[in-house]
Amino acid sequence: MAFAKRIAKCYRYLNDKKHEGVMSKQLLRSGTSIGANVREGQYAQSKKDFISKMNRRQTESNVVLA
């Protein structure tokens, strides 16, 4: 939850102060979806499914943190 709040704060800064609409929206979408996607992985149907979901989430988080 704290990470999502920081992402939202960064979004507001980029959008309001720097007038950067495209990058800020992408950051908000990808940054706030990480927690929801990890939660989805916790309810995977198998170990293989869990690993697959978590690998995709890791890729998404690398985009946000890069």
CHARMM-style PDB file with segment names, atoms N, HN, CA, C and O in Angstrom:
ATOM      1  N   MET     1       0.816  -1.189   0.000  1.00  0.00      PROA
ATOM      2  CA  MET     1       0.000   0.000   0.000  1.00  0.00      PROA
ATOM      3  C   MET     1       0.868   1.265   0.000  1.00  0.00      PROA
ATOM      4  O   MET     1       0.549   2.238  -0.683  1.00  0.00      PROA
ATOM      5  N   ALA     2       1.952   1.247   0.758  1.00  0.00      PROA
ATOM      6  HN  ALA     2       2.211   0.457   1.313  1.00  0.00      PROA
ATOM      7  CA  ALA     2       2.824   2.421   0.816  1.00  0.00      PROA
ATOM      8  C   ALA     2       3.443   2.705  -0.551  1.00  0.00      PROA
ATOM      9  O   ALA     2       3.600   3.862  -0.942  1.00  0.00      PROA
ATOM     10  N   PHE     3       3.795   1.632  -1.278  1.00  0.00      PROA
ATOM     11  HN  PHE     3       3.667   0.693  -0.960  1.00  0.00      PROA
ATOM     12  CA  PHE     3       4.371   1.807  -2.606  1.00  0.00      PROA
ATOM     13  C   PHE     3       3.368   2.482  -3.537  1.00  0.00      PROA
ATOM     14  O   PHE     3       3.722   3.399  -4.278  1.00  0.00      PROA
ATOM     15  N   ALA     4       2.121   2.031  -3.497  1.00  0.00      PROA
ATOM     16  HN  ALA     4       1.833   1.286  -2.894  1.00  0.00      PROA
ATOM     17  CA  ALA     4       1.077   2.614  -4.350  1.00  0.00      PROA
ATOM     18  C   ALA     4       0.853   4.094  -4.011  1.00  0.00      PROA
ATOM     19  O   ALA     4       0.613   4.906  -4.904  1.00  0.00      PROA
ATOM     20  N   LYS     5       0.931   4.435  -2.746  1.00  0.00      PROA
ATOM     21  HN  LYS     5       1.125   3.775  -2.020  1.00  0.00      PROA
ATOM     22  CA  LYS     5       0.780   5.838  -2.348  1.00  0.00      PROA
ATOM     23  C   LYS     5       1.928   6.693  -2.882  1.00  0.00      PROA
ATOM     24  O   LYS     5       1.720   7.826  -3.314  1.00  0.00      PROA
ATOM     25  N   ARG     6       3.132   6.144  -2.849  1.00  0.00      PROA
ATOM     26  HN  ARG     6       3.302   5.223  -2.498  1.00  0.00      PROA
ATOM     27  CA  ARG     6       4.287   6.878  -3.385  1.00  0.00      PROA
ATOM     28  C   ARG     6       4.164   7.057  -4.891  1.00  0.00      PROA
ATOM     29  O   ARG     6       4.523   8.102  -5.434  1.00  0.00      PROA
ATOM     30  N   ILE     7       3.652   6.027  -5.560  1.00  0.00      PROA
ATOM     31  HN  ILE     7       3.360   5.179  -5.119  1.00  0.00      PROA
ATOM     32  CA  ILE     7       3.442   6.112  -7.007  1.00  0.00      PROA
ATOM     33  C   ILE     7       2.414   7.201  -7.312  1.00  0.00      PROA
ATOM     34  O   ILE     7       2.606   7.997  -8.231  1.00  0.00      PROA
ATOM     35  N   ALA     8       1.330   7.237  -6.546  1.00  0.00      PROA
ATOM     36  HN  ALA     8       1.175   6.590  -5.799  1.00  0.00      PROA
ATOM     37  CA  ALA     8       0.293   8.246  -6.767  1.00  0.00      PROA
ATOM     38  C   ALA     8       0.845   9.651  -6.533  1.00  0.00      PROA
ATOM     39  O   ALA     8       0.519  10.580  -7.272  1.00  0.00      PROA
ATOM     40  N   LYS     9       1.675   9.805  -5.513  1.00  0.00      PROA
ATOM     41  HN  LYS     9       1.939   9.050  -4.913  1.00  0.00      PROA
ATOM     42  CA  LYS     9       2.286  11.111  -5.238  1.00  0.00      PROA
ATOM     43  C   LYS     9       3.215  11.523  -6.378  1.00  0.00      PROA
ATOM     44  O   LYS     9       3.216  12.681  -6.795  1.00  0.00      PROA
ATOM     45  N   CYS    10       3.991  10.589  -6.871  1.00  0.00      PROA
ATOM     46  HN  CYS    10       3.990   9.648  -6.532  1.00  0.00      PROA
ATOM     47  CA  CYS    10       4.892  10.863  -7.990  1.00  0.00      PROA
ATOM     48  C   CYS    10       4.083  11.226  -9.239  1.00  0.00      PROA
ATOM     49  O   CYS    10       4.458  12.129  -9.987  1.00  0.00      PROA
ATOM     50  N   TYR    11       2.977  10.519  -9.457  1.00  0.00      PROA
ATOM     51  HN  TYR    11       2.673   9.785  -8.849  1.00  0.00      PROA
ATOM     52  CA  TYR    11       2.094  10.809 -10.594  1.00  0.00      PROA
ATOM     53  C   TYR    11       1.604  12.250 -10.533  1.00  0.00      PROA
ATOM     54  O   TYR    11       1.674  12.979 -11.522  1.00  0.00      PROA
ATOM     55  N   ARG    12       1.109  12.653  -9.368  1.00  0.00      PROA
ATOM     56  HN  ARG    12       1.053  12.060  -8.564  1.00  0.00      PROA
ATOM     57  CA  ARG    12       0.597  14.019  -9.217  1.00  0.00      PROA
ATOM     58  C   ARG    12       1.694  15.050  -9.487  1.00  0.00      PROA
ATOM     59  O   ARG    12       1.452  16.064 -10.143  1.00  0.00      PROA
ATOM     60  N   TYR    13       2.896  14.789  -8.983  1.00  0.00      PROA
ATOM     61  HN  TYR    13       3.094  13.966  -8.450  1.00  0.00      PROA
ATOM     62  CA  TYR    13       4.007  15.708  -9.206  1.00  0.00      PROA
ATOM     63  C   TYR    13       4.323  15.821 -10.700  1.00  0.00      PROA
ATOM     64  O   TYR    13       4.421  16.924 -11.238  1.00  0.00      PROA
ATOM     65  N   LEU    14       4.479  14.677 -11.359  1.00  0.00      PROA
ATOM     66  HN  LEU    14       4.398  13.781 -10.921  1.00  0.00      PROA
ATOM     67  CA  LEU    14       4.805  14.701 -12.785  1.00  0.00      PROA
ATOM     68  C   LEU    14       3.706  15.363 -13.607  1.00  0.00      PROA
ATOM     69  O   LEU    14       3.980  16.135 -14.525  1.00  0.00      PROA
ATOM     70  N   ASN    15       2.482  15.056 -13.270  1.00  0.00      PROA
ATOM     71  HN  ASN    15       2.259  14.429 -12.524  1.00  0.00      PROA
ATOM     72  CA  ASN    15       1.352  15.571 -14.030  1.00  0.00      PROA
ATOM     73  C   ASN    15       1.125  17.068 -13.779  1.00  0.00      PROA
ATOM     74  O   ASN    15       0.934  17.834 -14.724  1.00  0.00      PROA
ATOM     75  N   ASP    16       1.147  17.474 -12.532  1.00  0.00      PROA
ATOM     76  HN  ASP    16       1.302  16.852 -11.764  1.00  0.00      PROA
ATOM     77  CA  ASP    16       0.817  18.854 -12.178  1.00  0.00      PROA
ATOM     78  C   ASP    16       1.990  19.825 -12.339  1.00  0.00      PROA
ATOM     79  O   ASP    16       1.827  20.916 -12.886  1.00  0.00      PROA
ATOM     80  N   LYS    17       3.149  19.431 -11.869  1.00  0.00      PROA
ATOM     81  HN  LYS    17       3.281  18.545 -11.424  1.00  0.00      PROA
ATOM     82  CA  LYS    17       4.296  20.346 -11.858  1.00  0.00      PROA
ATOM     83  C   LYS    17       5.118  20.302 -13.147  1.00  0.00      PROA
ATOM     84  O   LYS    17       5.597  21.332 -13.622  1.00  0.00      PROA
ATOM     85  N   LYS    18       5.272  19.122 -13.698  1.00  0.00      PROA
ATOM     86  HN  LYS    18       4.883  18.285 -13.312  1.00  0.00      PROA
ATOM     87  CA  LYS    18       6.121  18.968 -14.884  1.00  0.00      PROA
ATOM     88  C   LYS    18       5.305  18.849 -16.170  1.00  0.00      PROA
ATOM     89  O   LYS    18       5.860  18.832 -17.269  1.00  0.00      PROA
ATOM     90  N   HSD    19       4.005  18.767 -16.022  1.00  0.00      PROA
ATOM     91  HN  HSD    19       3.555  18.781 -15.129  1.00  0.00      PROA
ATOM     92  CA  HSD    19       3.096  18.669 -17.177  1.00  0.00      PROA
ATOM     93  C   HSD    19       3.469  17.500 -18.090  1.00  0.00      PROA
ATOM     94  O   HSD    19       3.440  17.605 -19.316  1.00  0.00      PROA
ATOM     95  N   GLU    20       3.817  16.394 -17.455  1.00  0.00      PROA
ATOM     96  HN  GLU    20       3.841  16.308 -16.459  1.00  0.00      PROA
ATOM     97  CA  GLU    20       4.203  15.179 -18.174  1.00  0.00      PROA
ATOM     98  C   GLU    20       3.039  14.192 -18.067  1.00  0.00      PROA
ATOM     99  O   GLU    20       2.952  13.425 -17.109  1.00  0.00      PROA
ATOM    100  N   GLY    21       2.157  14.219 -19.048  1.00  0.00      PROA
ATOM    101  HN  GLY    21       2.227  14.842 -19.827  1.00  0.00      PROA
ATOM    102  CA  GLY    21       0.945  13.406 -18.993  1.00  0.00      PROA
ATOM    103  C   GLY    21       1.133  11.953 -19.364  1.00  0.00      PROA
ATOM    104  O   GLY    21       0.607  11.073 -18.683  1.00  0.00      PROA
ATOM    105  N   VAL    22       1.864  11.680 -20.418  1.00  0.00      PROA
ATOM    106  HN  VAL    22       2.291  12.395 -20.972  1.00  0.00      PROA
ATOM    107  CA  VAL    22       1.996  10.310 -20.918  1.00  0.00      PROA
ATOM    108  C   VAL    22       2.777   9.439 -19.936  1.00  0.00      PROA
ATOM    109  O   VAL    22       2.312   8.368 -19.546  1.00  0.00      PROA
ATOM    110  N   MET    23       3.949   9.893 -19.541  1.00  0.00      PROA
ATOM    111  HN  MET    23       4.327  10.763 -19.858  1.00  0.00      PROA
ATOM    112  CA  MET    23       4.780   9.106 -18.645  1.00  0.00      PROA
ATOM    113  C   MET    23       4.120   8.941 -17.275  1.00  0.00      PROA
ATOM    114  O   MET    23       4.185   7.868 -16.677  1.00  0.00      PROA
ATOM    115  N   SER    24       3.488   9.999 -16.784  1.00  0.00      PROA
ATOM    116  HN  SER    24       3.435  10.872 -17.269  1.00  0.00      PROA
ATOM    117  CA  SER    24       2.871   9.919 -15.463  1.00  0.00      PROA
ATOM    118  C   SER    24       1.704   8.927 -15.452  1.00  0.00      PROA
ATOM    119  O   SER    24       1.521   8.203 -14.474  1.00  0.00      PROA
ATOM    120  N   LYS    25       0.925   8.888 -16.514  1.00  0.00      PROA
ATOM    121  HN  LYS    25       1.074   9.476 -17.309  1.00  0.00      PROA
ATOM    122  CA  LYS    25      -0.190   7.937 -16.575  1.00  0.00      PROA
ATOM    123  C   LYS    25       0.310   6.498 -16.643  1.00  0.00      PROA
ATOM    124  O   LYS    25      -0.263   5.610 -16.012  1.00  0.00      PROA
ATOM    125  N   GLN    26       1.372   6.268 -17.405  1.00  0.00      PROA
ATOM    126  HN  GLN    26       1.837   6.990 -17.918  1.00  0.00      PROA
ATOM    127  CA  GLN    26       1.947   4.922 -17.492  1.00  0.00      PROA
ATOM    128  C   GLN    26       2.495   4.490 -16.140  1.00  0.00      PROA
ATOM    129  O   GLN    26       2.309   3.346 -15.726  1.00  0.00      PROA
ATOM    130  N   LEU    27       3.170   5.403 -15.455  1.00  0.00      PROA
ATOM    131  HN  LEU    27       3.322   6.333 -15.791  1.00  0.00      PROA
ATOM    132  CA  LEU    27       3.696   5.111 -14.127  1.00  0.00      PROA
ATOM    133  C   LEU    27       2.563   4.755 -13.169  1.00  0.00      PROA
ATOM    134  O   LEU    27       2.670   3.790 -12.413  1.00  0.00      PROA
ATOM    135  N   LEU    28       1.500   5.514 -13.197  1.00  0.00      PROA
ATOM    136  HN  LEU    28       1.413   6.298 -13.812  1.00  0.00      PROA
ATOM    137  CA  LEU    28       0.367   5.259 -12.313  1.00  0.00      PROA
ATOM    138  C   LEU    28      -0.263   3.899 -12.601  1.00  0.00      PROA
ATOM    139  O   LEU    28      -0.550   3.137 -11.677  1.00  0.00      PROA
ATOM    140  N   ARG    29      -0.476   3.596 -13.875  1.00  0.00      PROA
ATOM    141  HN  ARG    29      -0.242   4.215 -14.625  1.00  0.00      PROA
ATOM    142  CA  ARG    29      -1.087   2.309 -14.237  1.00  0.00      PROA
ATOM    143  C   ARG    29      -0.223   1.125 -13.812  1.00  0.00      PROA
ATOM    144  O   ARG    29      -0.700   0.202 -13.152  1.00  0.00      PROA
ATOM    145  N   SER    30       1.025   1.161 -14.189  1.00  0.00      PROA
ATOM    146  HN  SER    30       1.412   1.911 -14.726  1.00  0.00      PROA
ATOM    147  CA  SER    30       1.885   0.013 -13.910  1.00  0.00      PROA
ATOM    148  C   SER    30       2.286  -0.058 -12.435  1.00  0.00      PROA
ATOM    149  O   SER    30       2.406  -1.149 -11.878  1.00  0.00      PROA
ATOM    150  N   GLY    31       2.489   1.076 -11.814  1.00  0.00      PROA
ATOM    151  HN  GLY    31       2.392   1.963 -12.267  1.00  0.00      PROA
ATOM    152  CA  GLY    31       2.911   1.090 -10.416  1.00  0.00      PROA
ATOM    153  C   GLY    31       1.850   0.647  -9.445  1.00  0.00      PROA
ATOM    154  O   GLY    31       2.165   0.010  -8.440  1.00  0.00      PROA
ATOM    155  N   THR    32       0.607   0.962  -9.713  1.00  0.00      PROA
ATOM    156  HN  THR    32       0.351   1.479 -10.530  1.00  0.00      PROA
ATOM    157  CA  THR    32      -0.459   0.575  -8.797  1.00  0.00      PROA
ATOM    158  C   THR    32      -1.010  -0.812  -9.096  1.00  0.00      PROA
ATOM    159  O   THR    32      -1.722  -1.379  -8.268  1.00  0.00      PROA
ATOM    160  N   SER    33      -0.699  -1.367 -10.252  1.00  0.00      PROA
ATOM    161  HN  SER    33      -0.119  -0.907 -10.925  1.00  0.00      PROA
ATOM    162  CA  SER    33      -1.211  -2.700 -10.579  1.00  0.00      PROA
ATOM    163  C   SER    33      -0.354  -3.818  -9.996  1.00  0.00      PROA
ATOM    164  O   SER    33      -0.795  -4.966  -9.951  1.00  0.00      PROA
ATOM    165  N   ILE    34       0.854  -3.509  -9.551  1.00  0.00      PROA
ATOM    166  HN  ILE    34       1.213  -2.576  -9.588  1.00  0.00      PROA
ATOM    167  CA  ILE    34       1.761  -4.542  -9.063  1.00  0.00      PROA
ATOM    168  C   ILE    34       1.147  -5.301  -7.889  1.00  0.00      PROA
ATOM    169  O   ILE    34       1.132  -6.532  -7.884  1.00  0.00      PROA
ATOM    170  N   GLY    35       0.645  -4.577  -6.904  1.00  0.00      PROA
ATOM    171  HN  GLY    35       0.658  -3.577  -6.908  1.00  0.00      PROA
ATOM    172  CA  GLY    35       0.064  -5.235  -5.724  1.00  0.00      PROA
ATOM    173  C   GLY    35      -1.122  -6.109  -6.078  1.00  0.00      PROA
ATOM    174  O   GLY    35      -1.245  -7.222  -5.567  1.00  0.00      PROA
ATOM    175  N   ALA    36      -1.987  -5.626  -6.938  1.00  0.00      PROA
ATOM    176  HN  ALA    36      -1.887  -4.722  -7.353  1.00  0.00      PROA
ATOM    177  CA  ALA    36      -3.148  -6.418  -7.349  1.00  0.00      PROA
ATOM    178  C   ALA    36      -2.716  -7.659  -8.108  1.00  0.00      PROA
ATOM    179  O   ALA    36      -3.305  -8.728  -7.945  1.00  0.00      PROA
ATOM    180  N   ASN    37      -1.706  -7.526  -8.924  1.00  0.00      PROA
ATOM    181  HN  ASN    37      -1.228  -6.658  -9.056  1.00  0.00      PROA
ATOM    182  CA  ASN    37      -1.241  -8.669  -9.695  1.00  0.00      PROA
ATOM    183  C   ASN    37      -0.551  -9.708  -8.824  1.00  0.00      PROA
ATOM    184  O   ASN    37      -0.681 -10.906  -9.078  1.00  0.00      PROA
ATOM    185  N   VAL    38       0.175  -9.277  -7.813  1.00  0.00      PROA
ATOM    186  HN  VAL    38       0.281  -8.304  -7.607  1.00  0.00      PROA
ATOM    187  CA  VAL    38       0.792 -10.225  -6.885  1.00  0.00      PROA
ATOM    188  C   VAL    38      -0.294 -10.975  -6.132  1.00  0.00      PROA
ATOM    189  O   VAL    38      -0.193 -12.183  -5.918  1.00  0.00      PROA
ATOM    190  N   ARG    39      -1.314 -10.266  -5.739  1.00  0.00      PROA
ATOM    191  HN  ARG    39      -1.397  -9.285  -5.913  1.00  0.00      PROA
ATOM    192  CA  ARG    39      -2.439 -10.911  -5.048  1.00  0.00      PROA
ATOM    193  C   ARG    39      -3.073 -11.968  -5.947  1.00  0.00      PROA
ATOM    194  O   ARG    39      -3.421 -13.053  -5.479  1.00  0.00      PROA
ATOM    195  N   GLU    40      -3.220 -11.665  -7.203  1.00  0.00      PROA
ATOM    196  HN  GLU    40      -2.937 -10.784  -7.582  1.00  0.00      PROA
ATOM    197  CA  GLU    40      -3.743 -12.642  -8.155  1.00  0.00      PROA
ATOM    198  C   GLU    40      -2.853 -13.878  -8.196  1.00  0.00      PROA
ATOM    199  O   GLU    40      -3.350 -15.003  -8.255  1.00  0.00      PROA
ATOM    200  N   GLY    41      -1.550 -13.675  -8.166  1.00  0.00      PROA
ATOM    201  HN  GLY    41      -1.146 -12.762  -8.118  1.00  0.00      PROA
ATOM    202  CA  GLY    41      -0.605 -14.791  -8.171  1.00  0.00      PROA
ATOM    203  C   GLY    41      -0.751 -15.684  -6.956  1.00  0.00      PROA
ATOM    204  O   GLY    41      -0.518 -16.890  -7.039  1.00  0.00      PROA
ATOM    205  N   GLN    42      -1.133 -15.107  -5.834  1.00  0.00      PROA
ATOM    206  HN  GLN    42      -1.323 -14.127  -5.767  1.00  0.00      PROA
ATOM    207  CA  GLN    42      -1.311 -15.894  -4.614  1.00  0.00      PROA
ATOM    208  C   GLN    42      -2.454 -16.901  -4.756  1.00  0.00      PROA
ATOM    209  O   GLN    42      -2.491 -17.904  -4.042  1.00  0.00      PROA
ATOM    210  N   TYR    43      -3.367 -16.642  -5.657  1.00  0.00      PROA
ATOM    211  HN  TYR    43      -3.338 -15.828  -6.236  1.00  0.00      PROA
ATOM    212  CA  TYR    43      -4.499 -17.539  -5.867  1.00  0.00      PROA
ATOM    213  C   TYR    43      -4.342 -18.368  -7.143  1.00  0.00      PROA
ATOM    214  O   TYR    43      -5.328 -18.799  -7.740  1.00  0.00      PROA
ATOM    215  N   ALA    44      -3.105 -18.581  -7.545  1.00  0.00      PROA
ATOM    216  HN  ALA    44      -2.304 -18.231  -7.060  1.00  0.00      PROA
ATOM    217  CA  ALA    44      -2.831 -19.380  -8.742  1.00  0.00      PROA
ATOM    218  C   ALA    44      -3.331 -20.807  -8.539  1.00  0.00      PROA
ATOM    219  O   ALA    44      -3.430 -21.291  -7.412  1.00  0.00      PROA
ATOM    220  N   GLN    45      -3.639 -21.459  -9.631  1.00  0.00      PROA
ATOM    221  HN  GLN    45      -3.559 -21.065 -10.547  1.00  0.00      PROA
ATOM    222  CA  GLN    45      -4.211 -22.804  -9.568  1.00  0.00      PROA
ATOM    223  C   GLN    45      -3.159 -23.886  -9.387  1.00  0.00      PROA
ATOM    224  O   GLN    45      -3.480 -25.001  -8.976  1.00  0.00      PROA
ATOM    225  N   SER    46      -1.914 -23.571  -9.688  1.00  0.00      PROA
ATOM    226  HN  SER    46      -1.653 -22.665 -10.022  1.00  0.00      PROA
ATOM    227  CA  SER    46      -0.843 -24.552  -9.539  1.00  0.00      PROA
ATOM    228  C   SER    46       0.468 -23.806  -9.285  1.00  0.00      PROA
ATOM    229  O   SER    46       0.546 -22.584  -9.407  1.00  0.00      PROA
ATOM    230  N   LYS    47       1.483 -24.573  -8.932  1.00  0.00      PROA
ATOM    231  HN  LYS    47       1.420 -25.566  -8.833  1.00  0.00      PROA
ATOM    232  CA  LYS    47       2.798 -23.966  -8.714  1.00  0.00      PROA
ATOM    233  C   LYS    47       3.317 -23.365 -10.015  1.00  0.00      PROA
ATOM    234  O   LYS    47       3.901 -22.281 -10.015  1.00  0.00      PROA
ATOM    235  N   LYS    48       3.101 -24.068 -11.117  1.00  0.00      PROA
ATOM    236  HN  LYS    48       2.626 -24.948 -11.117  1.00  0.00      PROA
ATOM    237  CA  LYS    48       3.541 -23.571 -12.426  1.00  0.00      PROA
ATOM    238  C   LYS    48       2.825 -22.263 -12.773  1.00  0.00      PROA
ATOM    239  O   LYS    48       3.444 -21.329 -13.282  1.00  0.00      PROA
ATOM    240  N   ASP    49       1.538 -22.200 -12.499  1.00  0.00      PROA
ATOM    241  HN  ASP    49       1.035 -22.958 -12.085  1.00  0.00      PROA
ATOM    242  CA  ASP    49       0.745 -20.991 -12.750  1.00  0.00      PROA
ATOM    243  C   ASP    49       1.240 -19.842 -11.876  1.00  0.00      PROA
ATOM    244  O   ASP    49       1.354 -18.707 -12.341  1.00  0.00      PROA
ATOM    245  N   PHE    50       1.532 -20.137 -10.612  1.00  0.00      PROA
ATOM    246  HN  PHE    50       1.439 -21.059 -10.234  1.00  0.00      PROA
ATOM    247  CA  PHE    50       2.042 -19.119  -9.691  1.00  0.00      PROA
ATOM    248  C   PHE    50       3.362 -18.540 -10.208  1.00  0.00      PROA
ATOM    249  O   PHE    50       3.533 -17.322 -10.253  1.00  0.00      PROA
ATOM    250  N   ILE    51       4.280 -19.405 -10.591  1.00  0.00      PROA
ATOM    251  HN  ILE    51       4.141 -20.395 -10.555  1.00  0.00      PROA
ATOM    252  CA  ILE    51       5.581 -18.962 -11.091  1.00  0.00      PROA
ATOM    253  C   ILE    51       5.416 -18.109 -12.342  1.00  0.00      PROA
ATOM    254  O   ILE    51       6.091 -17.092 -12.499  1.00  0.00      PROA
ATOM    255  N   SER    52       4.531 -18.519 -13.219  1.00  0.00      PROA
ATOM    256  HN  SER    52       3.982 -19.345 -13.091  1.00  0.00      PROA
ATOM    257  CA  SER    52       4.279 -17.763 -14.443  1.00  0.00      PROA
ATOM    258  C   SER    52       3.742 -16.368 -14.127  1.00  0.00      PROA
ATOM    259  O   SER    52       4.214 -15.375 -14.680  1.00  0.00      PROA
ATOM    260  N   LYS    53       2.761 -16.301 -13.243  1.00  0.00      PROA
ATOM    261  HN  LYS    53       2.378 -17.108 -12.794  1.00  0.00      PROA
ATOM    262  CA  LYS    53       2.179 -15.007 -12.880  1.00  0.00      PROA
ATOM    263  C   LYS    53       3.215 -14.100 -12.207  1.00  0.00      PROA
ATOM    264  O   LYS    53       3.282 -12.907 -12.505  1.00  0.00      PROA
ATOM    265  N   MET    54       4.010 -14.656 -11.312  1.00  0.00      PROA
ATOM    266  HN  MET    54       3.955 -15.625 -11.069  1.00  0.00      PROA
ATOM    267  CA  MET    54       4.988 -13.854 -10.598  1.00  0.00      PROA
ATOM    268  C   MET    54       6.102 -13.374 -11.528  1.00  0.00      PROA
ATOM    269  O   MET    54       6.616 -12.269 -11.355  1.00  0.00      PROA
ATOM    270  N   ASN    55       6.474 -14.183 -12.501  1.00  0.00      PROA
ATOM    271  HN  ASN    55       6.057 -15.080 -12.641  1.00  0.00      PROA
ATOM    272  CA  ASN    55       7.482 -13.745 -13.465  1.00  0.00      PROA
ATOM    273  C   ASN    55       6.981 -12.558 -14.277  1.00  0.00      PROA
ATOM    274  O   ASN    55       7.735 -11.624 -14.547  1.00  0.00      PROA
ATOM    275  N   ARG    56       5.707 -12.593 -14.667  1.00  0.00      PROA
ATOM    276  HN  ARG    56       5.094 -13.352 -14.447  1.00  0.00      PROA
ATOM    277  CA  ARG    56       5.138 -11.454 -15.405  1.00  0.00      PROA
ATOM    278  C   ARG    56       5.103 -10.220 -14.525  1.00  0.00      PROA
ATOM    279  O   ARG    56       5.377  -9.117 -14.997  1.00  0.00      PROA
ATOM    280  N   ARG    57       4.773 -10.387 -13.261  1.00  0.00      PROA
ATOM    281  HN  ARG    57       4.550 -11.284 -12.877  1.00  0.00      PROA
ATOM    282  CA  ARG    57       4.707  -9.245 -12.337  1.00  0.00      PROA
ATOM    283  C   ARG    57       6.083  -8.650 -12.123  1.00  0.00      PROA
ATOM    284  O   ARG    57       6.232  -7.432 -12.028  1.00  0.00      PROA
ATOM    285  N   GLN    58       7.081  -9.501 -12.047  1.00  0.00      PROA
ATOM    286  HN  GLN    58       6.960 -10.491 -12.123  1.00  0.00      PROA
ATOM    287  CA  GLN    58       8.449  -9.010 -11.865  1.00  0.00      PROA
ATOM    288  C   GLN    58       8.860  -8.168 -13.076  1.00  0.00      PROA
ATOM    289  O   GLN    58       9.502  -7.129 -12.926  1.00  0.00      PROA
ATOM    290  N   THR    59       8.496  -8.614 -14.245  1.00  0.00      PROA
ATOM    291  HN  THR    59       7.974  -9.459 -14.366  1.00  0.00      PROA
ATOM    292  CA  THR    59       8.799  -7.854 -15.461  1.00  0.00      PROA
ATOM    293  C   THR    59       8.131  -6.482 -15.398  1.00  0.00      PROA
ATOM    294  O   THR    59       8.752  -5.470 -15.724  1.00  0.00      PROA
ATOM    295  N   GLU    60       6.873  -6.450 -14.980  1.00  0.00      PROA
ATOM    296  HN  GLU    60       6.369  -7.272 -14.715  1.00  0.00      PROA
ATOM    297  CA  GLU    60       6.156  -5.177 -14.866  1.00  0.00      PROA
ATOM    298  C   GLU    60       6.823  -4.260 -13.846  1.00  0.00      PROA
ATOM    299  O   GLU    60       6.961  -3.059 -14.078  1.00  0.00      PROA
ATOM    300  N   SER    61       7.231  -4.825 -12.726  1.00  0.00      PROA
ATOM    301  HN  SER    61       7.119  -5.801 -12.537  1.00  0.00      PROA
ATOM    302  CA  SER    61       7.856  -3.989 -11.696  1.00  0.00      PROA
ATOM    303  C   SER    61       9.208  -3.462 -12.168  1.00  0.00      PROA
ATOM    304  O   SER    61       9.607  -2.362 -11.786  1.00  0.00      PROA
ATOM    305  N   ASN    62       9.905  -4.219 -12.981  1.00  0.00      PROA
ATOM    306  HN  ASN    62       9.581  -5.113 -13.291  1.00  0.00      PROA
ATOM    307  CA  ASN    62      11.180  -3.728 -13.525  1.00  0.00      PROA
ATOM    308  C   ASN    62      10.964  -2.510 -14.402  1.00  0.00      PROA
ATOM    309  O   ASN    62      11.803  -1.609 -14.435  1.00  0.00      PROA
ATOM    310  N   VAL    63       9.844  -2.475 -15.115  1.00  0.00      PROA
ATOM    311  HN  VAL    63       9.163  -3.207 -15.088  1.00  0.00      PROA
ATOM    312  CA  VAL    63       9.529  -1.326 -15.965  1.00  0.00      PROA
ATOM    313  C   VAL    63       9.311  -0.092 -15.091  1.00  0.00      PROA
ATOM    314  O   VAL    63       9.777   0.998 -15.423  1.00  0.00      PROA
ATOM    315  N   VAL    64       8.610  -0.265 -13.986  1.00  0.00      PROA
ATOM    316  HN  VAL    64       8.231  -1.150 -13.716  1.00  0.00      PROA
ATOM    317  CA  VAL    64       8.315   0.864 -13.089  1.00  0.00      PROA
ATOM    318  C   VAL    64       9.573   1.376 -12.417  1.00  0.00      PROA
ATOM    319  O   VAL    64       9.783   2.585 -12.316  1.00  0.00      PROA
ATOM    320  N   LEU    65      10.409   0.458 -11.959  1.00  0.00      PROA
ATOM    321  HN  LEU    65      10.239  -0.524 -12.041  1.00  0.00      PROA
ATOM    322  CA  LEU    65      11.578   0.845 -11.181  1.00  0.00      PROA
ATOM    323  C   LEU    65      12.767   1.267 -12.023  1.00  0.00      PROA
ATOM    324  O   LEU    65      13.738   1.815 -11.499  1.00  0.00      PROA
ATOM    325  N   ALA    66      12.701   1.018 -13.316  1.00  0.00      PROA
ATOM    326  HN  ALA    66      11.913   0.573 -13.741  1.00  0.00      PROA
ATOM    327  CA  ALA    66      13.840   1.350 -14.187  1.00  0.00      PROA
ATOM    328  C   ALA    66      13.935   2.823 -14.453  1.00  0.00      PROA
ATOM    329  OT1 ALA    66      14.836   3.264 -15.166  1.00  0.00      PROA
TER     330      ALA     66
END
